[in-house]
Amino acid sequence: MLKITLKRSLIGSKKDQIATAHSLGLKRPGQVSVQPVNAATKGKIFKISHLIEVAEV
């Protein structure tokens, strides 16, 4: 499992990046989501890597 924390605001981000963050369950800075380790999650993390911090649980 991966613990994903939104570190930066989504204001000013592209619509697809905002949608990706929302699909991970992240809407506001400081919010944390726990996701399984799989290809889909890794692709989402890659897309918004500059906005998030990832740690393994």
mmJSON file of the N, C-alpha and C atoms, coordinates in Angstrom:
{"data_MODEL":{"atom_site":{
"group_PDB":["ATOM","ATOM","ATOM","ATOM","ATOM","ATOM","ATOM","ATOM","ATOM","ATOM","ATOM","ATOM","ATOM","ATOM","ATOM","ATOM","ATOM","ATOM","ATOM","ATOM","ATOM","ATOM","ATOM","ATOM","ATOM","ATOM","ATOM","ATOM","ATOM","ATOM","ATOM","ATOM","ATOM","ATOM","ATOM","ATOM","ATOM","ATOM","ATOM","ATOM","ATOM","ATOM","ATOM","ATOM","ATOM","ATOM","ATOM","ATOM","ATOM","ATOM","ATOM","ATOM","ATOM","ATOM","ATOM","ATOM","ATOM","ATOM","ATOM","ATOM","ATOM","ATOM","ATOM","ATOM","ATOM","ATOM","ATOM","ATOM","ATOM","ATOM","ATOM","ATOM","ATOM","ATOM","ATOM","ATOM","ATOM","ATOM","ATOM","ATOM","ATOM","ATOM","ATOM","ATOM","ATOM","ATOM","ATOM","ATOM","ATOM","ATOM","ATOM","ATOM","ATOM","ATOM","ATOM","ATOM","ATOM","ATOM","ATOM","ATOM","ATOM","ATOM","ATOM","ATOM","ATOM","ATOM","ATOM","ATOM","ATOM","ATOM","ATOM","ATOM","ATOM","ATOM","ATOM","ATOM","ATOM","ATOM","ATOM","ATOM","ATOM","ATOM","ATOM","ATOM","ATOM","ATOM","ATOM","ATOM","ATOM","ATOM","ATOM","ATOM","ATOM","ATOM","ATOM","ATOM","ATOM","ATOM","ATOM","ATOM","ATOM","ATOM","ATOM","ATOM","ATOM","ATOM","ATOM","ATOM","ATOM","ATOM","ATOM","ATOM","ATOM","ATOM","ATOM","ATOM","ATOM","ATOM","ATOM","ATOM","ATOM","ATOM","ATOM","ATOM","ATOM","ATOM","ATOM","ATOM","ATOM","ATOM","ATOM"],
"id":[1,2,3,4,5,6,7,8,9,10,11,12,13,14,15,16,17,18,19,20,21,22,23,24,25,26,27,28,29,30,31,32,33,34,35,36,37,38,39,40,41,42,43,44,45,46,47,48,49,50,51,52,53,54,55,56,57,58,59,60,61,62,63,64,65,66,67,68,69,70,71,72,73,74,75,76,77,78,79,80,81,82,83,84,85,86,87,88,89,90,91,92,93,94,95,96,97,98,99,100,101,102,103,104,105,106,107,108,109,110,111,112,113,114,115,116,117,118,119,120,121,122,123,124,125,126,127,128,129,130,131,132,133,134,135,136,137,138,139,140,141,142,143,144,145,146,147,148,149,150,151,152,153,154,155,156,157,158,159,160,161,162,163,164,165,166,167,168,169,170,171],
"type_symbol":["N","C","C","N","C","C","N","C","C","N","C","C","N","C","C","N","C","C","N","C","C","N","C","C","N","C","C","N","C","C","N","C","C","N","C","C","N","C","C","N","C","C","N","C","C","N","C","C","N","C","C","N","C","C","N","C","C","N","C","C","N","C","C","N","C","C","N","C","C","N","C","C","N","C","C","N","C","C","N","C","C","N","C","C","N","C","C","N","C","C","N","C","C","N","C","C","N","C","C","N","C","C","N","C","C","N","C","C","N","C","C","N","C","C","N","C","C","N","C","C","N","C","C","N","C","C","N","C","C","N","C","C","N","C","C","N","C","C","N","C","C","N","C","C","N","C","C","N","C","C","N","C","C","N","C","C","N","C","C","N","C","C","N","C","C","N","C","C","N","C","C"],
"label_atom_id":["N","CA","C","N","CA","C","N","CA","C","N","CA","C","N","CA","C","N","CA","C","N","CA","C","N","CA","C","N","CA","C","N","CA","C","N","CA","C","N","CA","C","N","CA","C","N","CA","C","N","CA","C","N","CA","C","N","CA","C","N","CA","C","N","CA","C","N","CA","C","N","CA","C","N","CA","C","N","CA","C","N","CA","C","N","CA","C","N","CA","C","N","CA","C","N","CA","C","N","CA","C","N","CA","C","N","CA","C","N","CA","C","N","CA","C","N","CA","C","N","CA","C","N","CA","C","N","CA","C","N","CA","C","N","CA","C","N","CA","C","N","CA","C","N","CA","C","N","CA","C","N","CA","C","N","CA","C","N","CA","C","N","CA","C","N","CA","C","N","CA","C","N","CA","C","N","CA","C","N","CA","C","N","CA","C","N","CA","C","N","CA","C","N","CA","C","N","CA","C"],
"label_alt_id":[null,null,null,null,null,null,null,null,null,null,null,null,null,null,null,null,null,null,null,null,null,null,null,null,null,null,null,null,null,null,null,null,null,null,null,null,null,null,null,null,null,null,null,null,null,null,null,null,null,null,null,null,null,null,null,null,null,null,null,null,null,null,null,null,null,null,null,null,null,null,null,null,null,null,null,null,null,null,null,null,null,null,null,null,null,null,null,null,null,null,null,null,null,null,null,null,null,null,null,null,null,null,null,null,null,null,null,null,null,null,null,null,null,null,null,null,null,null,null,null,null,null,null,null,null,null,null,null,null,null,null,null,null,null,null,null,null,null,null,null,null,null,null,null,null,null,null,null,null,null,null,null,null,null,null,null,null,null,null,null,null,null,null,null,null,null,null,null,null,null,null],
"label_comp_id":["MET","MET","MET","LEU","LEU","LEU","LYS","LYS","LYS","ILE","ILE","ILE","THR","THR","THR","LEU","LEU","LEU","LYS","LYS","LYS","ARG","ARG","ARG","SER","SER","SER","LEU","LEU","LEU","ILE","ILE","ILE","GLY","GLY","GLY","SER","SER","SER","LYS","LYS","LYS","LYS","LYS","LYS","ASP","ASP","ASP","GLN","GLN","GLN","ILE","ILE","ILE","ALA","ALA","ALA","THR","THR","THR","ALA","ALA","ALA","HIS","HIS","HIS","SER","SER","SER","LEU","LEU","LEU","GLY","GLY","GLY","LEU","LEU","LEU","LYS","LYS","LYS","ARG","ARG","ARG","PRO","PRO","PRO","GLY","GLY","GLY","GLN","GLN","GLN","VAL","VAL","VAL","SER","SER","SER","VAL","VAL","VAL","GLN","GLN","GLN","PRO","PRO","PRO","VAL","VAL","VAL","ASN","ASN","ASN","ALA","ALA","ALA","ALA","ALA","ALA","THR","THR","THR","LYS","LYS","LYS","GLY","GLY","GLY","LYS","LYS","LYS","ILE","ILE","ILE","PHE","PHE","PHE","LYS","LYS","LYS","ILE","ILE","ILE","SER","SER","SER","HIS","HIS","HIS","LEU","LEU","LEU","ILE","ILE","ILE","GLU","GLU","GLU","VAL","VAL","VAL","ALA","ALA","ALA","GLU","GLU","GLU","VAL","VAL","VAL"],
"label_asym_id":["A","A","A","A","A","A","A","A","A","A","A","A","A","A","A","A","A","A","A","A","A","A","A","A","A","A","A","A","A","A","A","A","A","A","A","A","A","A","A","A","A","A","A","A","A","A","A","A","A","A","A","A","A","A","A","A","A","A","A","A","A","A","A","A","A","A","A","A","A","A","A","A","A","A","A","A","A","A","A","A","A","A","A","A","A","A","A","A","A","A","A","A","A","A","A","A","A","A","A","A","A","A","A","A","A","A","A","A","A","A","A","A","A","A","A","A","A","A","A","A","A","A","A","A","A","A","A","A","A","A","A","A","A","A","A","A","A","A","A","A","A","A","A","A","A","A","A","A","A","A","A","A","A","A","A","A","A","A","A","A","A","A","A","A","A","A","A","A","A","A","A"],
"label_entity_id":["1","1","1","1","1","1","1","1","1","1","1","1","1","1","1","1","1","1","1","1","1","1","1","1","1","1","1","1","1","1","1","1","1","1","1","1","1","1","1","1","1","1","1","1","1","1","1","1","1","1","1","1","1","1","1","1","1","1","1","1","1","1","1","1","1","1","1","1","1","1","1","1","1","1","1","1","1","1","1","1","1","1","1","1","1","1","1","1","1","1","1","1","1","1","1","1","1","1","1","1","1","1","1","1","1","1","1","1","1","1","1","1","1","1","1","1","1","1","1","1","1","1","1","1","1","1","1","1","1","1","1","1","1","1","1","1","1","1","1","1","1","1","1","1","1","1","1","1","1","1","1","1","1","1","1","1","1","1","1","1","1","1","1","1","1","1","1","1","1","1","1"],
"label_seq_id":[1,1,1,2,2,2,3,3,3,4,4,4,5,5,5,6,6,6,7,7,7,8,8,8,9,9,9,10,10,10,11,11,11,12,12,12,13,13,13,14,14,14,15,15,15,16,16,16,17,17,17,18,18,18,19,19,19,20,20,20,21,21,21,22,22,22,23,23,23,24,24,24,25,25,25,26,26,26,27,27,27,28,28,28,29,29,29,30,30,30,31,31,31,32,32,32,33,33,33,34,34,34,35,35,35,36,36,36,37,37,37,38,38,38,39,39,39,40,40,40,41,41,41,42,42,42,43,43,43,44,44,44,45,45,45,46,46,46,47,47,47,48,48,48,49,49,49,50,50,50,51,51,51,52,52,52,53,53,53,54,54,54,55,55,55,56,56,56,57,57,57],
"pdbx_PDB_ins_code":[null,null,null,null,null,null,null,null,null,null,null,null,null,null,null,null,null,null,null,null,null,null,null,null,null,null,null,null,null,null,null,null,null,null,null,null,null,null,null,null,null,null,null,null,null,null,null,null,null,null,null,null,null,null,null,null,null,null,null,null,null,null,null,null,null,null,null,null,null,null,null,null,null,null,null,null,null,null,null,null,null,null,null,null,null,null,null,null,null,null,null,null,null,null,null,null,null,null,null,null,null,null,null,null,null,null,null,null,null,null,null,null,null,null,null,null,null,null,null,null,null,null,null,null,null,null,null,null,null,null,null,null,null,null,null,null,null,null,null,null,null,null,null,null,null,null,null,null,null,null,null,null,null,null,null,null,null,null,null,null,null,null,null,null,null,null,null,null,null,null,null],
"Cartn_x":[0.842,0.0,0.887,0.368,1.081,0.29,0.98,0.37,0.716,-0.307,-0.114,-0.652,0.194,-0.185,-0.116,-1.176,-1.183,-0.425,0.719,1.59,1.38,0.861,0.661,-0.796,-1.238,-2.605,-2.844,-4.07,-4.45,-4.795,-4.824,-5.127,-4.056,-4.475,-3.554,-3.099,-3.487,-3.125,-4.055,-3.611,-4.432,-5.609,-6.675,-7.889,-7.646,-6.795,-6.537,-5.743,-4.881,-4.147,-5.075,-6.014,-7.001,-7.86,-8.286,-9.102,-8.331,-7.044,-6.208,-6.101,-5.889,-5.809,-7.129,-8.24,-9.546,-9.776,-9.279,-9.456,-8.645,-7.597,-6.82,-7.423,-8.486,-9.141,-8.517,-7.807,-7.131,-7.782,-8.244,-8.908,-8.265,-7.655,-7.049,-5.669,-4.774,-3.417,-3.42,-2.534,-2.441,-3.283,-4.174,-5.046,-4.238,-4.555,-3.815,-4.748,-4.234,-4.984,-4.072,-4.653,-3.895,-4.421,-3.506,-3.877,-3.054,-3.59,-2.82,-1.719,-0.712,0.385,0.0,-0.293,-0.575,-0.237,-0.349,0.043,-0.793,-2.09,-2.961,-2.563,-2.312,-1.918,-0.569,0.368,1.688,1.595,0.711,0.512,-0.051,-0.995,-1.573,-0.519,0.302,1.362,2.351,2.714,3.65,3.097,1.793,1.162,1.171,1.032,0.982,2.1,3.231,4.344,4.852,4.706,5.182,4.257,3.08,2.106,1.997,2.527,2.302,3.6,3.426,4.53,4.038,4.877,4.475,5.374,4.743,5.469,4.828,5.643,5.113,4.668,3.499,2.937,3.279],
"Cartn_y":[-1.182,0.0,1.245,2.293,3.56,4.655,5.451,6.596,7.817,8.451,9.581,10.849,11.875,13.143,14.254,15.043,16.193,17.325,17.709,18.709,20.107,20.211,21.514,21.665,22.899,23.194,22.817,22.477,22.141,23.373,24.545,25.78,26.02,26.268,26.531,25.277,24.103,22.847,22.605,21.759,21.406,20.551,20.576,19.849,18.354,17.778,16.341,16.013,16.926,16.703,16.804,17.733,17.871,16.62,16.117,14.901,13.705,13.634,12.545,12.607,13.799,13.961,13.552,13.959,13.604,12.097,11.447,10.002,9.26,9.899,9.327,9.695,10.496,10.892,12.11,12.924,14.111,15.374,16.238,17.456,18.715,18.629,19.82,19.485,20.463,20.217,19.635,18.678,18.023,16.777,16.575,15.405,14.156,13.035,11.792,10.709,9.878,8.758,7.538,6.368,5.118,4.323,3.983,3.31,2.033,1.044,-0.176,0.076,-0.776,-0.676,-1.47,-0.772,-1.423,-0.45,-0.915,-0.108,1.167,1.08,2.248,3.331,2.925,3.885,4.511,3.715,4.241,5.251,5.024,5.969,7.291,7.227,8.442,9.215,8.483,9.125,9.823,9.174,9.772,11.061,11.093,12.247,13.487,13.284,14.443,14.375,13.808,13.617,14.932,16.024,17.325,17.933,17.344,17.876,17.038,15.816,14.863,14.357,13.687,12.991,11.564,10.587,9.192,8.461,7.655,6.818,5.447,4.437,3.07,2.773,2.157,1.841,0.414],
"Cartn_z":[0.0,0.0,0.0,-0.642,-0.731,-0.027,0.767,1.433,0.585,0.025,-0.886,-0.222,-0.141,0.482,-0.554,-0.644,-1.552,-0.876,-1.439,-0.837,-1.397,-2.61,-3.242,-3.646,-3.751,-4.141,-5.601,-5.915,-7.283,-8.107,-7.472,-8.182,-9.24,-10.462,-11.549,-12.281,-11.779,-12.452,-13.631,-14.553,-15.7,-15.252,-16.047,-15.691,-15.528,-16.381,-16.266,-14.998,-14.545,-13.301,-12.094,-12.146,-11.072,-11.006,-12.151,-12.205,-11.663,-11.963,-11.462,-9.939,-9.391,-7.938,-7.287,-7.876,-7.335,-7.401,-8.453,-8.563,-7.497,-6.982,-5.876,-4.518,-4.529,-3.287,-2.636,-3.42,-2.89,-3.435,-2.532,-2.979,-2.426,-1.234,-0.662,-0.089,-0.044,0.447,1.857,2.082,3.38,3.488,2.539,2.565,2.216,2.889,2.715,2.206,1.295,0.747,0.743,1.033,0.981,-0.205,-1.131,-2.371,-2.537,-3.251,-3.507,-4.535,-4.496,-5.459,-6.699,-7.796,-9.077,-10.205,-11.424,-12.577,-12.693,-12.427,-12.552,-11.544,-10.321,-9.287,-9.612,-10.093,-10.44,-11.578,-12.537,-13.633,-13.141,-12.195,-11.622,-10.838,-10.081,-9.305,-10.234,-11.332,-12.284,-12.863,-13.131,-13.766,-12.872,-11.558,-10.635,-9.599,-9.965,-9.015,-8.428,-9.154,-8.664,-7.615,-7.414,-6.452,-5.187,-5.206,-4.131,-3.516,-2.38,-1.716,-1.471,-1.777,-1.671,-0.684,0.191,1.136,1.161,1.359,1.405,2.837,2.951,4.277,4.636],
"occupancy":[1.0,1.0,1.0,1.0,1.0,1.0,1.0,1.0,1.0,1.0,1.0,1.0,1.0,1.0,1.0,1.0,1.0,1.0,1.0,1.0,1.0,1.0,1.0,1.0,1.0,1.0,1.0,1.0,1.0,1.0,1.0,1.0,1.0,1.0,1.0,1.0,1.0,1.0,1.0,1.0,1.0,1.0,1.0,1.0,1.0,1.0,1.0,1.0,1.0,1.0,1.0,1.0,1.0,1.0,1.0,1.0,1.0,1.0,1.0,1.0,1.0,1.0,1.0,1.0,1.0,1.0,1.0,1.0,1.0,1.0,1.0,1.0,1.0,1.0,1.0,1.0,1.0,1.0,1.0,1.0,1.0,1.0,1.0,1.0,1.0,1.0,1.0,1.0,1.0,1.0,1.0,1.0,1.0,1.0,1.0,1.0,1.0,1.0,1.0,1.0,1.0,1.0,1.0,1.0,1.0,1.0,1.0,1.0,1.0,1.0,1.0,1.0,1.0,1.0,1.0,1.0,1.0,1.0,1.0,1.0,1.0,1.0,1.0,1.0,1.0,1.0,1.0,1.0,1.0,1.0,1.0,1.0,1.0,1.0,1.0,1.0,1.0,1.0,1.0,1.0,1.0,1.0,1.0,1.0,1.0,1.0,1.0,1.0,1.0,1.0,1.0,1.0,1.0,1.0,1.0,1.0,1.0,1.0,1.0,1.0,1.0,1.0,1.0,1.0,1.0,1.0,1.0,1.0,1.0,1.0,1.0],
"B_iso_or_equiv":[0.0,0.0,0.0,0.0,0.0,0.0,0.0,0.0,0.0,0.0,0.0,0.0,0.0,0.0,0.0,0.0,0.0,0.0,0.0,0.0,0.0,0.0,0.0,0.0,0.0,0.0,0.0,0.0,0.0,0.0,0.0,0.0,0.0,0.0,0.0,0.0,0.0,0.0,0.0,0.0,0.0,0.0,0.0,0.0,0.0,0.0,0.0,0.0,0.0,0.0,0.0,0.0,0.0,0.0,0.0,0.0,0.0,0.0,0.0,0.0,0.0,0.0,0.0,0.0,0.0,0.0,0.0,0.0,0.0,0.0,0.0,0.0,0.0,0.0,0.0,0.0,0.0,0.0,0.0,0.0,0.0,0.0,0.0,0.0,0.0,0.0,0.0,0.0,0.0,0.0,0.0,0.0,0.0,0.0,0.0,0.0,0.0,0.0,0.0,0.0,0.0,0.0,0.0,0.0,0.0,0.0,0.0,0.0,0.0,0.0,0.0,0.0,0.0,0.0,0.0,0.0,0.0,0.0,0.0,0.0,0.0,0.0,0.0,0.0,0.0,0.0,0.0,0.0,0.0,0.0,0.0,0.0,0.0,0.0,0.0,0.0,0.0,0.0,0.0,0.0,0.0,0.0,0.0,0.0,0.0,0.0,0.0,0.0,0.0,0.0,0.0,0.0,0.0,0.0,0.0,0.0,0.0,0.0,0.0,0.0,0.0,0.0,0.0,0.0,0.0,0.0,0.0,0.0,0.0,0.0,0.0],
"pdbx_formal_charge":[null,null,null,null,null,null,null,null,null,null,null,null,null,null,null,null,null,null,null,null,null,null,null,null,null,null,null,null,null,null,null,null,null,null,null,null,null,null,null,null,null,null,null,null,null,null,null,null,null,null,null,null,null,null,null,null,null,null,null,null,null,null,null,null,null,null,null,null,null,null,null,null,null,null,null,null,null,null,null,null,null,null,null,null,null,null,null,null,null,null,null,null,null,null,null,null,null,null,null,null,null,null,null,null,null,null,null,null,null,null,null,null,null,null,null,null,null,null,null,null,null,null,null,null,null,null,null,null,null,null,null,null,null,null,null,null,null,null,null,null,null,null,null,null,null,null,null,null,null,null,null,null,null,null,null,null,null,null,null,null,null,null,null,null,null,null,null,null,null,null,null],
"auth_seq_id":[1,1,1,2,2,2,3,3,3,4,4,4,5,5,5,6,6,6,7,7,7,8,8,8,9,9,9,10,10,10,11,11,11,12,12,12,13,13,13,14,14,14,15,15,15,16,16,16,17,17,17,18,18,18,19,19,19,20,20,20,21,21,21,22,22,22,23,23,23,24,24,24,25,25,25,26,26,26,27,27,27,28,28,28,29,29,29,30,30,30,31,31,31,32,32,32,33,33,33,34,34,34,35,35,35,36,36,36,37,37,37,38,38,38,39,39,39,40,40,40,41,41,41,42,42,42,43,43,43,44,44,44,45,45,45,46,46,46,47,47,47,48,48,48,49,49,49,50,50,50,51,51,51,52,52,52,53,53,53,54,54,54,55,55,55,56,56,56,57,57,57],
"auth_comp_id":["MET","MET","MET","LEU","LEU","LEU","LYS","LYS","LYS","ILE","ILE","ILE","THR","THR","THR","LEU","LEU","LEU","LYS","LYS","LYS","ARG","ARG","ARG","SER","SER","SER","LEU","LEU","LEU","ILE","ILE","ILE","GLY","GLY","GLY","SER","SER","SER","LYS","LYS","LYS","LYS","LYS","LYS","ASP","ASP","ASP","GLN","GLN","GLN","ILE","ILE","ILE","ALA","ALA","ALA","THR","THR","THR","ALA","ALA","ALA","HIS","HIS","HIS","SER","SER","SER","LEU","LEU","LEU","GLY","GLY","GLY","LEU","LEU","LEU","LYS","LYS","LYS","ARG","ARG","ARG","PRO","PRO","PRO","GLY","GLY","GLY","GLN","GLN","GLN","VAL","VAL","VAL","SER","SER","SER","VAL","VAL","VAL","GLN","GLN","GLN","PRO","PRO","PRO","VAL","VAL","VAL","ASN","ASN","ASN","ALA","ALA","ALA","ALA","ALA","ALA","THR","THR","THR","LYS","LYS","LYS","GLY","GLY","GLY","LYS","LYS","LYS","ILE","ILE","ILE","PHE","PHE","PHE","LYS","LYS","LYS","ILE","ILE","ILE","SER","SER","SER","HIS","HIS","HIS","LEU","LEU","LEU","ILE","ILE","ILE","GLU","GLU","GLU","VAL","VAL","VAL","ALA","ALA","ALA","GLU","GLU","GLU","VAL","VAL","VAL"],
"auth_asym_id":["A","A","A","A","A","A","A","A","A","A","A","A","A","A","A","A","A","A","A","A","A","A","A","A","A","A","A","A","A","A","A","A","A","A","A","A","A","A","A","A","A","A","A","A","A","A","A","A","A","A","A","A","A","A","A","A","A","A","A","A","A","A","A","A","A","A","A","A","A","A","A","A","A","A","A","A","A","A","A","A","A","A","A","A","A","A","A","A","A","A","A","A","A","A","A","A","A","A","A","A","A","A","A","A","A","A","A","A","A","A","A","A","A","A","A","A","A","A","A","A","A","A","A","A","A","A","A","A","A","A","A","A","A","A","A","A","A","A","A","A","A","A","A","A","A","A","A","A","A","A","A","A","A","A","A","A","A","A","A","A","A","A","A","A","A","A","A","A","A","A","A"],
"auth_atom_id":["N","CA","C","N","CA","C","N","CA","C","N","CA","C","N","CA","C","N","CA","C","N","CA","C","N","CA","C","N","CA","C","N","CA","C","N","CA","C","N","CA","C","N","CA","C","N","CA","C","N","CA","C","N","CA","C","N","CA","C","N","CA","C","N","CA","C","N","CA","C","N","CA","C","N","CA","C","N","CA","C","N","CA","C","N","CA","C","N","CA","C","N","CA","C","N","CA","C","N","CA","C","N","CA","C","N","CA","C","N","CA","C","N","CA","C","N","CA","C","N","CA","C","N","CA","C","N","CA","C","N","CA","C","N","CA","C","N","CA","C","N","CA","C","N","CA","C","N","CA","C","N","CA","C","N","CA","C","N","CA","C","N","CA","C","N","CA","C","N","CA","C","N","CA","C","N","CA","C","N","CA","C","N","CA","C","N","CA","C","N","CA","C","N","CA","C","N","CA","C"],
"pdbx_PDB_model_num":[1,1,1,1,1,1,1,1,1,1,1,1,1,1,1,1,1,1,1,1,1,1,1,1,1,1,1,1,1,1,1,1,1,1,1,1,1,1,1,1,1,1,1,1,1,1,1,1,1,1,1,1,1,1,1,1,1,1,1,1,1,1,1,1,1,1,1,1,1,1,1,1,1,1,1,1,1,1,1,1,1,1,1,1,1,1,1,1,1,1,1,1,1,1,1,1,1,1,1,1,1,1,1,1,1,1,1,1,1,1,1,1,1,1,1,1,1,1,1,1,1,1,1,1,1,1,1,1,1,1,1,1,1,1,1,1,1,1,1,1,1,1,1,1,1,1,1,1,1,1,1,1,1,1,1,1,1,1,1,1,1,1,1,1,1,1,1,1,1,1,1]
}}}
